[in-house]
Amino acid sequence: MSHKYEVFVDICEFDAPTSSHSHLHSARYEIDAESKYTANSTARGRATSDYPQATEYDVRVTRVLS
């Protein structure tokens, strides 16, 4: 049975490869998935394609919406 999960991804992007200055922000996704694990993996994939320059992704499933 599929559920809709709310997933937040914290994203860290650096200005340049040698820079220590980073930008931190979050993205929110609503993912239809069979399990929490699948929702986590799908959100990470979307964040990777939406923010390809990021170096770190912290994914957390926060709740089941339906």
C-alpha positions, 0 to 999 in steps of 0.5 A, spaced: 500 500 500 502 506 497 502 512 502 504 520 501 510 522 505 513 528 507 520 529 506 525 534 508 532 534 505 537 539 508 542 541 503 549 544 503 553 547 497 560 550 497 561 557 494 567 553 490 571 547 491 577 550 495 572 555 499 570 554 506 564 558 506 557 554 505 550 555 503 545 551 507 538 550 505 532 545 505 527 542 500 521 539 502 518 534 498 511 530 498 513 523 495 508 517 494 512 510 496 511 503 499 515 505 505 519 510 508 526 507 506 523 508 498 521 515 500 528 517 503 531 514 497 526 518 492 527 524 495 535 524 495 534 522 488 530 528 487 535 533 491 541 530 487 538 532 481 535 539 483 541 541 487 547 538 483 552 542 486 551 540 493 556 536 497 551 534 503 544 531 503 541 530 510 534 526 508 529 525 513 522 523 513 517 527 517 510 524 517 505 520 513 500 525 509 495 520 507 
